[in-house]
Every structure is written in C-alpha cells, then in structure tokens.
Amino acid sequence: MSASTAIAVAVLLPLGVAPLIALLGRRPNLRETATLLAALGTFAAVCTLVPKVAAGDRPAVHLVEVFPGLSLAFEVEPLGALFALIAAGLWMATSVYSIGYMRGHHEENQTRFFAFFALAIAAALGAAFAGNMLTLFFCYEALTLSTYPLVTHHRSAEAKAGGRIYMGVLLATSIGFLLTGLVATYYIAGTLDFVSGGILAGKAPTWTIGVLLFLYAFGTGKAALMPFHRWLPAAMVAPAPVSALLHAVAVVKAGVFTILKVVVYIFGIDLLADTGLGTYLAYAACATILIGSLVAMTKDNLKARLAYSTVSQLSYIVLGAALANSWGVLGGSLHIAMHAFGKITLFFCAGAIAVALHKTEISEMKGIGRQMPWTMGAFLVGSLSIIGLPPLGGAWSKWYLILAGLDAEQYVAIGVLLVSSLLNIAYLLPVAVNAFFYAAPDGEEGLQEAPLACVLPLICTALGGLVLFLYPDPLLDLCRQIGG
C-alpha cells in the first residue's frame, strides 16, 4: 500500500463505514462487525505509515486549493503519526468495549452511537494528518460537531444541558479565538503551513506574538485550559465509551495535539524561548494542573473525579510545549500516549462498574474489588500509570517533563509536577483501597464482573501501560523527530 493510499484509507474508512452502520441498524451483529472491521482496517493503514515517517519520510496528499497558497492538505509527520496511532489503536479497544457496554447497559440508539463514533474517529485522524493549520481547523470543528450527538446520547434534560455547555464552550473558543489566530497568522506570515522551526520568527513584534499565543492556547478549548474547561466535566452525562473517547482517544487529545503542533510548527520553540512568552503559558498550565487535581479530590462521582483528573493531566502536555525545549516536546508528546492508555483504562473500569453493579459514587464502592477483581485490578494499574510510578508508562513522560523543567530552569514547574503526582495519589488510590480493603456490603458478595467484552479491553489497555514502560523505544524514536 502506498503512503498516499494509506492516508486515504485511514481517513475515509471510518468516514465511509458510518453510513453503512446506519444502514445495518436493524442487524446489530452485522453493524458491530462492520465497526470492528473498519477499526482494524484503519489501524492497519496507520501502521503502514508509521515506519515511513520514522524513517524520515513525510507522506502528503493535496486535496484542494482554497486560496492562493492555502490548501486543504494532509502531510504525516511524527507528532501526527503518534496521535493517529493512538486514536486508531484505541478505537479497536473502544469498539469491543462499546459492544459489551451498550448491550449490557441496554442502551437505546446504539446504531446512532456507533455511526457518530466512526465519524469522530475520521475527524480525529484528519486532524492528525493535517498538513497546515487550515486543514487542522476544519477537522477540529468536524470533531466537535460529530461528538455532540454522542455527548447528548441519552436525550435527557441533563444530557441536553451538558451538550449545550459542550458545544457552547468549544465553538465559542474556536471561532472567537482560534479562527482569529489563524487569520492573523496568515496575514502576518503569508502561510499556514506547518514548518519545522515555525513561520512567525522575525515576522512580528513580541507583543503580537504574545497575543497570537493567547489566541491559540485558549482558542483550543479541547485542551481544557482553565477557565475554558467546563465542557469536559459537563460531557460526563454521556455513556462511558463516549467518556473514553472524549478523555483518552480523540477529543482532548486533539486539543493538546493542536497546541503542541502549533508551538512546534507555527511559533517554533526557539521563538517562545527567546521571547520568554512560553513562561506565561507555563503558568496557565501549572494553575490548571493544580486546580484540576484539587477539584478532583472533592468529587464523589467516579466519572466526575476522572474528568477533573483529565483537566489536570492535559496541562502536562501544554506545560511540555510551554517549556519550549526538546525535552518538553518529547515529554509532552509521550504523555499523549501514556495518558491515553491510563485514562481510557480508568473510564473503561468506571463503565464496567456501572454495568455490573449499577454504582457511580465512590462512597458506594467499598468492597467491590472482591466482586470485580479484574476490573479493579486494572483500575489500580491505570491509576499508577496516571500517578507516574514505574513500571508503567506514565513514569517516562513525567520524567522527561521534569528534565524539561530543569533545562528551562523552571523550578516552579518542577514543583507543580511533583505536587500534582502526590495529588494524583490522593484522589485515585482511595478508590482502589476502598475496593480491596473493605468487605462488600451484606448481600453483595460473590463474583460479579461486567460482560467479557467490557473486561477484556480494560485488561488490554492496562497491560498497554506496562508495555509502554518496558518497550518505550519505538515511541521515543518517533517523538525525538518531532520538529526535525
């Protein structure tokens, strides 16, 4: 398969399977088979691209010229290849899990769910492969629109209210700030292409660069920098597989991917370091890391606690970009992968608990480790990865972020990373401790795991965190080429 064909297959296969899923709505076995085959085919197409990109190639596909010198185009570079690999790979796990969850929970509108899920993956892969900021913006907006029906899946008053916040915050930030930044960048630089080293150096005074950085950072609402984070906990009204999509696979990763890509290929890390503007973005990221963790500690609802954990963890990646050195880019890009496996495991576990025991509040989960040992064992593993403890992948990304702080002499950032890890312990480990070190309530003894289609994916993603620690070299080799 040629590189251009692989790009087309990776984007068009999930896009094309969505109407097929809709047509197969009355035949759920065929509908879900189509979903699984599309996920497998998409992942295979992405996998054929990764070795080429790792070897230094930059496969590209030109779609259409919108304005002179401004086109819709795809070009795969290392950061995009990493994001695509995570999105396509975890789509397979999420598809299996969704089958078990949607059937086990007797959810309505399952056909619509699978169809829009496929559309969201297509938009995420389009963003991953975007060859310039215009293409990325279109795919970014397509991702927002395709996930709205998933957030409002239950069609309840609560779901509709959450959906309004979701759409309101994401569209207001992207149209009000991000689009303004795009237009200003095109006016200043005459291009929106992603160029190693950036396109803005020497093109504008420092204050203008600072305004652009503000527009990009806070216009990328999916990165959930405070105060534009409310959409993320509001979206927790969605089913657990949607939460996994939002928090691990596509939506939030598209946000931090955009910020990292803009810093590396629009501004250039040297420009941010020379002007000192990265320091202000680092302060915003540090504040979000700490406040998000503190709020997470106050939540008794498990999904709400995990949502604020995600708000905090996303800013690790923003912080890596803001530190404006090669260690920060490496640590931030690695955290895209490490956080994805850890957080999707935790949301899978939250959904499995809801399916098997119909429990959503942490205070109700004492002793459930004896009923759901596989699920809660995976929850413990995912928690340790988010905390950043060996032998799990989260340890590597935090290590490189600390090295970035040392290199930039940003000791406040290092302190925030260390304090945040302690806060991670405070809000995640009590869930596992309550599950394993308390007796189950009377009448609730006995093994009661969720369906196998729910349990198997969460075990696989938990083990993925271990594999990423033991064999990080392929990802490290890819991430070291970002910006090169």
C-alpha positions in Angstrom: 0.0 0.0 0.0 1.4 3.4 -1.0 1.7 6.1 1.6 -1.0 8.3 -0.1 -3.3 5.3 -0.3 -2.8 4.6 3.4 -3.6 8.2 4.3 -6.8 8.0 2.3 -7.8 4.6 3.8 -7.2 5.8 7.3 -9.4 8.9 6.9 -12.1 7.6 4.5 -12.6 4.1 6.0 -14.2 5.4 9.3 -15.9 8.1 7.4 -17.4 5.6 4.9 -18.4 3.0 7.4 -20.6 5.5 9.3 -23.5 5.3 6.7 -23.0 1.6 6.4 -23.5 1.3 10.2 -26.7 3.3 9.9 -28.0 1.0 7.1 -27.3 -2.0 9.3 -29.1 -0.7 12.3 -31.7 -3.5 12.4 -29.0 -6.1 12.2 -26.8 -5.4 15.2 -24.3 -8.3 14.7 -23.5 -7.1 11.2 -23.4 -3.4 12.4 -20.9 -4.2 15.0 -18.9 -6.5 12.7 -18.6 -3.6 10.3 -17.4 -1.3 13.1 -14.7 -3.8 14.2 -13.5 -4.4 10.7 -13.3 -0.7 10.0 -11.4 -0.1 13.2 -9.0 -2.9 12.3 -8.5 -1.7 8.7 -7.9 1.9 9.9 -5.3 0.8 12.4 -3.6 -1.3 9.8 -3.4 1.7 7.4 -1.9 3.9 10.1 0.6 1.2 11.0 1.9 1.2 7.4 2.6 4.9 7.6 4.5 4.9 10.9 7.7 3.2 9.7 7.9 5.5 6.7 7.5 8.6 9.0 10.0 7.1 11.5 12.5 6.7 8.6 12.2 10.4 7.7 9.5 10.4 5.0 6.7 12.9 5.1 3.8 11.4 3.1 1.5 14.0 1.7 -1.9 14.3 -0.1 -3.1 17.6 -1.6 -6.9 17.9 -1.6 -7.9 21.4 -2.9 -6.6 24.9 -3.0 -8.9 27.2 -1.1 -6.9 30.5 -1.6 -3.7 31.2 -3.4 -1.0 29.3 -1.4 -3.6 28.0 1.1 -4.9 24.5 0.6 -6.6 21.6 2.3 -3.9 19.0 2.5 -2.6 16.1 4.5 1.0 15.6 5.5 2.1 13.0 8.0 4.9 14.0 10.4 6.0 12.3 13.7 3.6 14.1 16.0 0.6 13.4 13.7 1.7 9.8 13.3 1.8 9.4 17.1 -1.7 10.9 17.5 -3.1 8.8 14.6 -1.6 5.6 16.1 -3.2 6.2 19.5 -6.6 7.2 18.0 -6.8 4.3 15.6 -5.4 1.7 18.0 -7.7 2.6 20.9 -10.7 2.8 18.5 -10.3 -1.0 18.3 -10.3 -1.5 22.0 -13.2 1.0 22.5 -15.3 -0.7 19.8 -15.1 -4.0 21.6 -15.8 -2.4 24.9 -18.7 -0.4 23.5 -20.4 -3.6 22.3 -20.3 -5.1 25.8 -21.3 -1.8 27.5 -24.1 -0.8 25.1 -25.7 -4.3 25.2 -25.0 -4.9 28.9 -26.5 -1.5 29.8 -29.4 -1.9 27.4 -28.7 1.5 25.8 -31.1 2.9 23.2 -30.0 4.4 19.9 -27.0 2.1 19.6 -26.8 2.5 15.8 -26.5 6.2 16.1 -23.8 5.8 18.7 -21.6 3.6 16.5 -22.1 5.8 13.4 -21.2 9.0 15.1 -18.3 7.3 16.9 -16.9 6.4 13.5 -17.3 9.9 12.2 -15.4 11.3 15.3 -12.5 8.9 14.6 -12.4 10.1 11.0 -12.2 13.7 12.1 -9.5 12.9 14.7 -7.4 11.2 12.0 -7.9 14.1 9.7 -6.6 16.4 12.4 -3.7 14.1 13.0 -2.7 14.2 9.3 -3.4 17.9 8.7 -0.7 19.5 6.6 -1.5 23.0 7.6 -3.5 25.0 10.2 -6.5 25.5 7.9 -6.9 21.7 7.5 -6.5 21.2 11.2 -9.1 23.8 12.0 -11.7 22.2 9.7 -11.1 18.7 11.2 -11.1 20.2 14.7 -14.5 21.6 14.1 -15.8 18.4 12.5 -14.7 16.6 15.6 -16.8 18.9 17.8 -19.9 18.5 15.6 -19.6 14.7 15.3 -19.2 14.2 19.1 -22.2 16.4 20.1 -24.7 13.6 19.4 -22.6 11.3 21.5 -22.5 13.7 24.4 -26.3 14.1 24.3 -26.8 10.4 23.6 -29.4 9.8 26.3 -31.5 12.8 25.2 -32.4 13.6 28.8 -32.7 17.2 30.1 -29.3 16.7 31.9 -27.7 15.4 28.6 -29.1 18.3 26.6 -27.8 20.8 29.2 -24.4 19.1 29.1 -24.4 19.2 25.4 -25.2 22.9 25.3 -22.2 23.6 27.5 -20.0 21.3 25.4 -20.9 23.0 22.1 -21.1 26.5 23.6 -17.6 26.4 25.1 -15.9 24.6 22.2 -17.4 26.6 19.4 -17.1 30.0 21.2 -13.4 29.4 21.8 -12.6 28.0 18.4 -14.5 30.6 16.4 -13.8 33.6 18.7 -10.1 32.9 19.4 -8.7 30.1 17.3 -10.1 31.3 14.0 -8.9 34.8 14.8 -5.4 33.5 15.4 -5.5 31.7 12.1 -6.5 34.8 10.1 -3.9 36.9 11.9 -1.2 34.3 11.3 -2.0 34.1 7.6 -1.9 37.9 7.4 1.5 38.1 9.2 3.3 35.1 7.7 1.5 34.6 4.4 1.1 30.9 5.1 -0.5 28.4 7.5 1.8 25.5 6.6 3.4 23.6 9.4 7.2 24.3 9.1 9.9 22.9 11.3 11.1 25.8 13.4 7.9 27.8 12.9 6.7 30.5 10.5 6.5 33.6 12.8 10.1 34.3 13.7 11.1 37.8 12.5 7.6 38.5 11.2 6.0 40.4 14.1 6.9 42.2 17.3 6.9 40.3 20.6 3.6 41.7 21.8 1.9 40.5 18.6 3.4 37.0 19.1 2.1 37.0 22.7 -1.4 37.9 21.5 -1.3 35.1 19.0 -0.1 32.6 21.6 -3.1 33.6 23.8 -5.5 33.1 20.9 -4.1 29.7 20.1 -3.8 28.4 23.7 -7.3 29.5 24.8 -8.9 29.1 21.4 -8.1 25.4 21.5 -10.8 24.7 24.0 -10.4 21.0 23.7 -7.1 21.3 25.7 -9.3 22.4 28.7 -7.0 25.1 30.0 -8.9 26.9 32.8 -11.2 28.8 32.7 -12.3 27.1 29.4 -12.6 23.6 30.9 -16.3 23.4 31.9 -17.3 21.5 28.8 -15.3 18.5 29.9 -17.0 17.6 33.2 -20.3 18.7 31.6 -19.8 16.0 29.0 -19.8 13.3 31.6 -23.5 12.8 31.1 -22.6 10.7 28.1 -22.2 6.9 28.3 -18.8 5.5 29.5 -17.5 4.6 26.0 -18.1 8.3 25.0 -16.2 9.4 28.0 -13.4 7.2 27.0 -13.5 8.8 23.5 -13.5 12.3 25.0 -10.8 11.8 27.6 -8.4 9.4 26.0 -8.8 8.7 22.3 -9.9 11.7 20.3 -11.3 14.9 21.6 -9.0 16.1 24.4 -6.0 14.6 22.6 -6.9 16.7 19.5 -6.8 19.7 21.8 -3.4 19.2 23.3 -2.1 17.8 20.0 -3.1 21.1 18.4 -1.3 23.2 21.0 1.8 21.1 20.7 1.7 21.2 16.9 1.2 25.0 16.9 4.1 25.6 19.3 6.5 23.4 17.3 5.4 24.3 13.7 3.8 27.7 13.8 5.7 29.5 16.6 8.8 27.4 16.9 10.2 26.5 20.3 13.2 28.8 19.8 10.9 31.8 19.3 9.0 31.1 22.5 12.2 30.5 24.4 13.9 33.7 23.1 10.9 35.9 23.8 10.1 34.3 27.2 6.4 34.0 26.2 6.3 30.3 26.9 6.6 31.2 30.6 3.1 32.7 30.7 1.6 29.7 29.0 3.5 27.5 31.6 1.9 29.4 34.4 -1.6 28.9 33.0 -0.8 25.2 32.6 0.6 24.9 36.2 -2.5 26.6 37.6 -4.8 24.2 35.7 -2.7 21.2 36.8 -3.1 22.1 40.5 -6.7 23.4 40.5 -7.9 20.4 38.4 -6.3 18.0 40.9 -7.8 19.8 43.9 -11.3 19.8 42.5 -11.0 16.1 41.6 -10.4 15.3 45.3 -13.8 16.8 46.1 -15.8 14.6 43.7 -17.6 11.5 44.9 -18.9 10.6 41.5 -16.2 8.5 39.8 -16.6 9.9 36.3 -16.6 13.4 37.6 -13.4 12.7 39.6 -11.8 11.3 36.4 -13.0 14.2 34.4 -11.2 16.8 36.6 -8.2 14.5 36.6 -8.2 14.8 32.8 -8.4 18.6 33.0 -5.2 18.4 35.2 -3.4 15.8 33.1 -3.9 17.6 29.8 -2.0 20.6 31.0 1.1 18.4 31.5 1.2 18.3 27.7 0.6 22.1 27.4 3.3 22.6 30.0 5.7 20.5 28.0 5.1 22.7 25.0 5.4 25.9 27.0 8.8 24.9 28.4 10.0 25.4 24.8 12.8 22.9 24.6 13.3 19.5 23.1 12.8 17.7 26.4 9.4 19.4 26.8 8.3 18.4 23.3 9.4 14.9 24.0 7.7 14.6 27.4 4.5 16.3 26.2 4.2 14.1 23.1 4.9 11.0 25.1 2.2 12.0 27.6 -0.3 11.9 24.8 0.2 8.2 24.6 0.8 7.4 28.2 -2.2 9.4 29.5 -4.3 7.8 26.8 -3.7 4.2 28.0 -4.0 5.1 31.6 -7.2 7.2 31.4 -9.0 5.0 29.0 -8.5 2.1 31.4 -10.0 4.1 34.2 -13.1 5.1 32.2 -13.5 1.6 31.0 -13.5 0.5 34.6 -16.0 3.1 35.6 -18.3 1.9 32.9 -17.8 -1.7 33.9 -18.8 -0.9 37.5 -21.9 0.9 36.2 -22.9 -2.1 34.0 -22.2 -4.8 36.6 -23.1 -3.1 39.9 -25.0 0.0 38.8 -22.8 2.1 41.1 -21.4 5.5 40.2 -20.4 7.1 43.5 -17.0 6.3 45.1 -18.6 6.1 48.5 -20.7 3.2 47.4 -17.8 1.2 46.0 -16.3 -0.3 49.2 -15.5 -3.9 48.8 -16.2 -4.1 45.1 -12.7 -5.4 44.5 -13.9 -8.8 45.7 -16.8 -8.7 43.3 -14.8 -7.3 40.4 -11.2 -8.3 40.9 -10.2 -8.0 37.2 -11.8 -4.6 36.8 -10.5 -3.1 40.0 -7.0 -4.6 39.4 -7.0 -2.8 36.1 -8.2 0.4 37.8 -5.2 0.2 40.2 -2.8 -0.3 37.3 -4.3 2.6 35.3 -4.1 4.8 38.5 -0.4 4.0 39.0 0.3 5.0 35.4 -1.5 8.3 35.8 0.4 8.9 39.0 3.6 8.2 37.1 5.0 5.3 39.0 7.2 2.6 37.5 6.8 0.1 35.9 4.1 1.9 34.0 4.3 4.3 31.0 3.3 7.4 32.8 6.7 7.4 34.6 8.5 8.1 31.3 6.5 11.2 30.3 6.7 12.7 33.7 10.5 12.0 33.8 11.1 13.9 30.5 8.8 16.8 31.6 10.9 17.2 34.8 14.1 17.2 32.6 12.4 19.9 30.5 11.8 22.0 33.6 15.5 21.6 34.7 16.7 22.5 31.2 14.4 25.6 31.2 15.3 26.4 34.8 11.6 26.5 35.5 11.7 25.2 39.1 8.1 26.2 39.8 7.0 23.9 37.0 9.0 21.0 38.5 7.4 21.6 41.9 4.0 21.6 40.3 4.7 18.3 38.6 5.8 16.7 41.9 2.9 18.1 44.0 0.5 17.0 41.3 1.7 13.5 41.5 1.0 13.5 45.2 -2.5 14.8 44.5 -2.9 12.1 41.9 -2.3 9.6 44.7 -4.8 11.4 47.0 -7.7 11.2 44.5 -7.0 7.9 42.7 -5.6 5.4 45.2 -8.5 5.7 47.7 -10.8 4.2 45.1 -8.7 1.1 44.8 -8.1 0.9 48.6 -11.8 1.1 49.3 -12.4 -1.6 46.7 -9.9 -4.1 48.0 -9.5 -3.4 51.8 -13.2 -3.2 52.8 -15.8 -6.0 52.9 -18.6 -5.9 50.4 -22.0 -4.9 51.9 -24.2 -7.7 53.1 -26.0 -9.4 50.2 -23.4 -8.2 47.6 -20.8 -10.9 48.0 -19.7 -13.1 45.0 -18.0 -12.5 41.7 -19.9 -10.1 39.6 -17.8 -8.9 36.7 -19.1 -7.0 33.7 -19.5 -8.8 30.4 -16.3 -10.2 28.9 -16.5 -7.6 26.0 -16.1 -4.9 28.7 -13.5 -6.6 30.9 -11.1 -7.8 28.1 -10.4 -4.3 26.7 -9.7 -2.8 30.1 -7.3 -5.6 30.9 -5.6 -5.0 27.5 -5.3 -1.2 27.9 -4.0 -1.7 31.5 -1.3 -4.1 30.2 -0.6 -1.5 27.5 0.7 0.9 30.2 3.1 -1.8 31.3 4.3 -2.4 27.7 4.8 1.3 27.2 7.2 1.4 30.2 9.1 -1.7 29.2 9.4 -1.0 25.5 9.2 2.8 25.0 11.9 2.9 22.3 9.6 2.9 19.2 7.6 5.9 20.6 10.7 7.6 21.8 12.4 7.3 18.4 9.2 8.8 16.8 8.9 11.6 19.3 12.5 12.6 19.1 11.9 13.5 15.4 9.1 16.0 16.2 10.2 19.3 14.8 13.1 17.8 13.0 
